[in-house]
Amino acid sequence: MTLAKIENYLVKYSPKNLKVFTGIKCIKDAVGSESVSLAVLKKQTSEESTIEYIILWISRLNKFLNISRKMTFEQMQKTAQYILQDYYYLKQSDLYLVFSQAEKGRYGEFYDCLDGAKILIWFEKYANERADYVYDEGLKLHEKQKKEHIL
């Protein structure tokens, strides 16, 4: 991918351009999305750029919430590093889903603060739900193929 294509891609899937994510309402939508994983993004750009991309999502949430104790840049940076390290296989659409669900209160109350530990717990919960979905879909596909082979 050329540098110009990468830059256009990052603009398209930026947290500032949410219209590209309008069809993402559940894990099935996120998994089936055309967006790329954090690992691919890191490979096509750099680790630093990918961390900055994740920071944009955290910063957007930080601004959205009506809380008194917001995250500092350093906290957002460290949280983004952990997300990239542990959840590199998640796609940009997965990030959208996690953060939009957090905004809607799916992961519980904020109690007037946002921190990296809360965000990482959300990602762990989401990753487990996503893994269950992918596993179930794999079983369904296997059963379908097995039936087709028998017939």
Order of alpha helices (4+ residues) and beta strands (2+ residues): alpha-alpha-alpha-alpha-alpha-alpha-alpha
